Amino acid sequence: MGIYQLKTEQLIPSTLEKVWDFISSPKNLAKITPPYMGFEITNDPGSEKMYPGQIISYKVSPLLGIKMDWVTEITQVVENQYFVDEQRVGPYNIWHHQHMIEAVADGVLMKDIVSYKPPFGFLGQIANALIIRKQLDEIFAYRFHAVEREFGKLVL
């Protein structure tokens, strides 16, 4: 069927409230997206904080500098715990991204689960193996370091 998942975890040396304030603000999306993607919000999200039903539209250049529209809806929000964004318009047949945080002994554990399905059936499966998965790994590696720059590294 060609539905894939990417799962990441990151320990952040901060408080739940500070991490939530950062990740739940649409204005911080550009800070955690690699510059080469040319990420730009193209609508007024209507709030400084994400809320259920919120529509956020962007321009991104994920491949060869070609700009494309991407529209997501924030479908679920539980403050200081999680939110979910789902693609409404964009490059994937399915994009469902769960952003979860929880307080732990050393700070905050942030977890992400992205479930996605590339377009074009079998060709999308090949593209995932050759390009898409590697690019998603790069994007989340960039985000990992961007969050470290924002909050510091956890020293154990």
BALOBA-1460 file (C-alpha; in Angstrom, 3 decimals):
// residues 156
<rec num="1" residu="m" x="0.000" y="0.000" z="0.000"/>
<rec num="2" residu="g" x="2.991" y="2.298" z="0.399"/>
<rec num="3" residu="i" x="2.282" y="4.100" z="3.698"/>
<rec num="4" residu="y" x="5.506" y="4.869" z="5.531"/>
<rec num="5" residu="q" x="6.373" y="6.162" z="8.983"/>
<rec num="6" residu="l" x="9.169" y="8.303" z="10.295"/>
<rec num="7" residu="k" x="9.612" y="8.372" z="14.078"/>
<rec num="8" residu="t" x="11.944" y="10.682" z="15.961"/>
<rec num="9" residu="e" x="12.681" y="11.487" z="19.600"/>
<rec num="10" residu="q" x="14.637" y="14.313" z="21.203"/>
<rec num="11" residu="l" x="15.407" y="15.140" z="24.829"/>
<rec num="12" residu="i" x="15.247" y="18.867" z="25.433"/>
<rec num="13" residu="p" x="16.701" y="20.565" z="28.538"/>
<rec num="14" residu="s" x="13.762" y="22.863" z="29.189"/>
<rec num="15" residu="t" x="10.306" y="23.007" z="30.686"/>
<rec num="16" residu="l" x="7.171" y="21.604" z="29.137"/>
<rec num="17" residu="e" x="5.650" y="25.083" z="28.896"/>
<rec num="18" residu="k" x="8.651" y="26.613" z="27.100"/>
<rec num="19" residu="v" x="8.897" y="23.749" z="24.610"/>
<rec num="20" residu="w" x="5.137" y="23.890" z="23.987"/>
<rec num="21" residu="d" x="5.252" y="27.653" z="23.428"/>
<rec num="22" residu="f" x="7.965" y="27.135" z="20.823"/>
<rec num="23" residu="i" x="6.567" y="24.150" z="18.905"/>
<rec num="24" residu="s" x="2.942" y="25.315" z="18.932"/>
<rec num="25" residu="s" x="3.683" y="28.683" z="17.339"/>
<rec num="26" residu="p" x="3.360" y="28.788" z="13.523"/>
<rec num="27" residu="k" x="5.946" y="31.579" z="13.379"/>
<rec num="28" residu="n" x="8.636" y="29.125" z="14.542"/>
<rec num="29" residu="l" x="8.097" y="26.698" z="11.658"/>
<rec num="30" residu="a" x="10.621" y="28.528" z="9.489"/>
<rec num="31" residu="k" x="13.229" y="28.298" z="12.271"/>
<rec num="32" residu="i" x="13.117" y="24.496" z="12.228"/>
<rec num="33" residu="t" x="12.969" y="24.053" z="8.431"/>
<rec num="34" residu="p" x="16.162" y="23.876" z="6.362"/>
<rec num="35" residu="p" x="16.797" y="27.136" z="4.469"/>
<rec num="36" residu="y" x="17.130" y="25.329" z="1.124"/>
<rec num="37" residu="m" x="13.408" y="24.497" z="1.330"/>
<rec num="38" residu="g" x="12.481" y="28.175" z="0.986"/>
<rec num="39" residu="f" x="9.730" y="27.762" z="3.591"/>
<rec num="40" residu="e" x="7.300" y="30.679" z="3.641"/>
<rec num="41" residu="i" x="3.875" y="30.909" z="5.304"/>
<rec num="42" residu="t" x="1.511" y="32.414" z="2.725"/>
<rec num="43" residu="n" x="-1.600" y="33.028" z="4.808"/>
<rec num="44" residu="d" x="-2.385" y="34.608" z="8.150"/>
<rec num="45" residu="p" x="-2.657" y="31.597" z="10.486"/>
<rec num="46" residu="g" x="-5.019" y="33.665" z="12.645"/>
<rec num="47" residu="s" x="-3.303" y="32.959" z="15.943"/>
<rec num="48" residu="e" x="0.082" y="32.885" z="17.626"/>
<rec num="49" residu="k" x="-0.762" y="29.352" z="18.836"/>
<rec num="50" residu="m" x="-2.000" y="26.337" z="16.949"/>
<rec num="51" residu="y" x="-5.640" y="25.370" z="17.438"/>
<rec num="52" residu="p" x="-7.909" y="22.636" z="16.017"/>
<rec num="53" residu="g" x="-9.170" y="23.589" z="12.566"/>
<rec num="54" residu="q" x="-6.356" y="26.046" z="11.906"/>
<rec num="55" residu="i" x="-5.272" y="26.146" z="8.274"/>
<rec num="56" residu="i" x="-1.662" y="27.049" z="7.495"/>
<rec num="57" residu="s" x="-0.546" y="27.430" z="3.888"/>
<rec num="58" residu="y" x="3.058" y="27.632" z="2.756"/>
<rec num="59" residu="k" x="5.321" y="27.703" z="-0.201"/>
<rec num="60" residu="v" x="8.148" y="25.174" z="-0.063"/>
<rec num="61" residu="s" x="10.833" y="24.035" z="-2.482"/>
<rec num="62" residu="p" x="11.516" y="20.433" z="-1.524"/>
<rec num="63" residu="l" x="13.088" y="19.386" z="-4.808"/>
<rec num="64" residu="l" x="15.240" y="21.202" z="-7.374"/>
<rec num="65" residu="g" x="14.181" y="24.620" z="-6.056"/>
<rec num="66" residu="i" x="10.686" y="24.193" z="-7.529"/>
<rec num="67" residu="k" x="8.147" y="26.110" z="-5.421"/>
<rec num="68" residu="m" x="4.977" y="24.282" z="-4.482"/>
<rec num="69" residu="d" x="1.955" y="24.973" z="-2.339"/>
<rec num="70" residu="w" x="1.430" y="23.006" z="0.841"/>
<rec num="71" residu="v" x="-1.642" y="23.423" z="3.037"/>
<rec num="72" residu="t" x="-2.002" y="21.745" z="6.415"/>
<rec num="73" residu="e" x="-4.808" y="21.660" z="8.926"/>
<rec num="74" residu="i" x="-4.156" y="21.396" z="12.637"/>
<rec num="75" residu="t" x="-6.684" y="18.684" z="13.456"/>
<rec num="76" residu="q" x="-6.012" y="18.027" z="17.143"/>
<rec num="77" residu="v" x="-4.437" y="19.995" z="19.984"/>
<rec num="78" residu="v" x="-4.023" y="19.124" z="23.650"/>
<rec num="79" residu="e" x="-2.052" y="21.929" z="25.279"/>
<rec num="80" residu="n" x="1.354" y="20.945" z="26.644"/>
<rec num="81" residu="q" x="0.903" y="17.410" z="25.266"/>
<rec num="82" residu="y" x="0.467" y="17.150" z="21.501"/>
<rec num="83" residu="f" x="-0.890" y="18.456" z="18.252"/>
<rec num="84" residu="v" x="-1.526" y="16.839" z="14.880"/>
<rec num="85" residu="d" x="-1.177" y="18.384" z="11.445"/>
<rec num="86" residu="e" x="-2.573" y="16.817" z="8.283"/>
<rec num="87" residu="q" x="-1.874" y="17.839" z="4.706"/>
<rec num="88" residu="r" x="-4.868" y="19.149" z="2.789"/>
<rec num="89" residu="v" x="-2.978" y="20.240" z="-0.357"/>
<rec num="90" residu="g" x="0.567" y="19.236" z="-1.182"/>
<rec num="91" residu="p" x="2.991" y="16.676" z="-2.494"/>
<rec num="92" residu="y" x="1.758" y="13.598" z="-0.598"/>
<rec num="93" residu="n" x="-1.327" y="11.440" z="-0.956"/>
<rec num="94" residu="i" x="-1.304" y="11.189" z="2.868"/>
<rec num="95" residu="w" x="0.586" y="13.280" z="5.421"/>
<rec num="96" residu="h" x="-0.295" y="12.907" z="9.108"/>
<rec num="97" residu="h" x="2.200" y="14.361" z="11.614"/>
<rec num="98" residu="q" x="1.884" y="13.855" z="15.365"/>
<rec num="99" residu="h" x="3.975" y="16.204" z="17.552"/>
<rec num="100" residu="m" x="4.085" y="14.973" z="21.179"/>
<rec num="101" residu="i" x="5.883" y="16.240" z="24.272"/>
<rec num="102" residu="e" x="6.086" y="14.997" z="27.840"/>
<rec num="103" residu="a" x="7.960" y="16.033" z="30.938"/>
<rec num="104" residu="v" x="10.731" y="13.633" z="31.935"/>
<rec num="105" residu="a" x="13.390" y="13.704" z="34.646"/>
<rec num="106" residu="d" x="15.931" y="15.552" z="32.455"/>
<rec num="107" residu="g" x="13.567" y="18.003" z="30.760"/>
<rec num="108" residu="v" x="11.145" y="17.298" z="27.932"/>
<rec num="109" residu="l" x="10.916" y="14.327" z="25.603"/>
<rec num="110" residu="m" x="9.655" y="15.379" z="22.180"/>
<rec num="111" residu="k" x="8.399" y="12.650" z="19.854"/>
<rec num="112" residu="d" x="7.228" y="12.895" z="16.273"/>
<rec num="113" residu="i" x="5.441" y="10.322" z="14.185"/>
<rec num="114" residu="v" x="4.955" y="11.151" z="10.516"/>
<rec num="115" residu="s" x="2.780" y="8.774" z="8.507"/>
<rec num="116" residu="y" x="2.971" y="9.535" z="4.803"/>
<rec num="117" residu="k" x="2.142" y="8.106" z="1.414"/>
<rec num="118" residu="p" x="3.910" y="9.427" z="-1.669"/>
<rec num="119" residu="p" x="1.888" y="9.937" z="-4.851"/>
<rec num="120" residu="f" x="2.149" y="7.877" z="-8.047"/>
<rec num="121" residu="g" x="1.764" y="4.351" z="-6.611"/>
<rec num="122" residu="f" x="4.727" y="2.131" z="-7.439"/>
<rec num="123" residu="l" x="6.741" y="5.084" z="-8.754"/>
<rec num="124" residu="g" x="6.140" y="6.836" z="-5.423"/>
<rec num="125" residu="q" x="7.526" y="3.786" z="-3.622"/>
<rec num="126" residu="i" x="10.677" y="3.994" z="-5.724"/>
<rec num="127" residu="a" x="10.912" y="7.756" z="-5.138"/>
<rec num="128" residu="n" x="10.555" y="7.124" z="-1.394"/>
<rec num="129" residu="a" x="13.430" y="4.642" z="-1.443"/>
<rec num="130" residu="l" x="15.678" y="6.879" z="-3.537"/>
<rec num="131" residu="i" x="14.803" y="10.442" z="-2.487"/>
<rec num="132" residu="i" x="11.845" y="11.139" z="-0.194"/>
<rec num="133" residu="r" x="12.879" y="9.212" z="2.926"/>
<rec num="134" residu="k" x="16.421" y="10.579" z="2.804"/>
<rec num="135" residu="q" x="15.096" y="14.103" z="2.465"/>
<rec num="136" residu="l" x="12.701" y="13.656" z="5.398"/>
<rec num="137" residu="d" x="15.592" y="12.301" z="7.484"/>
<rec num="138" residu="e" x="17.632" y="15.399" z="6.547"/>
<rec num="139" residu="i" x="14.760" y="17.750" z="7.418"/>
<rec num="140" residu="f" x="14.293" y="16.167" z="10.836"/>
<rec num="141" residu="a" x="18.059" y="16.148" z="11.467"/>
<rec num="142" residu="y" x="18.064" y="19.879" z="10.715"/>
<rec num="143" residu="r" x="15.125" y="20.350" z="13.070"/>
<rec num="144" residu="f" x="16.940" y="18.394" z="15.806"/>
<rec num="145" residu="h" x="19.880" y="20.821" z="15.605"/>
<rec num="146" residu="a" x="17.587" y="23.862" z="15.373"/>
<rec num="147" residu="v" x="15.844" y="22.796" z="18.590"/>
<rec num="148" residu="e" x="19.273" y="22.317" z="20.210"/>
<rec num="149" residu="r" x="20.211" y="25.862" z="19.160"/>
<rec num="150" residu="e" x="16.981" y="27.136" z="20.704"/>
<rec num="151" residu="f" x="17.128" y="25.214" z="24.004"/>
<rec num="152" residu="g" x="20.679" y="23.873" z="24.313"/>
<rec num="153" residu="k" x="21.970" y="20.321" z="24.434"/>
<rec num="154" residu="l" x="21.035" y="17.887" z="27.130"/>
<rec num="155" residu="v" x="24.184" y="16.995" z="29.064"/>
<rec num="156" residu="l" x="23.973" y="13.668" z="30.849"/>
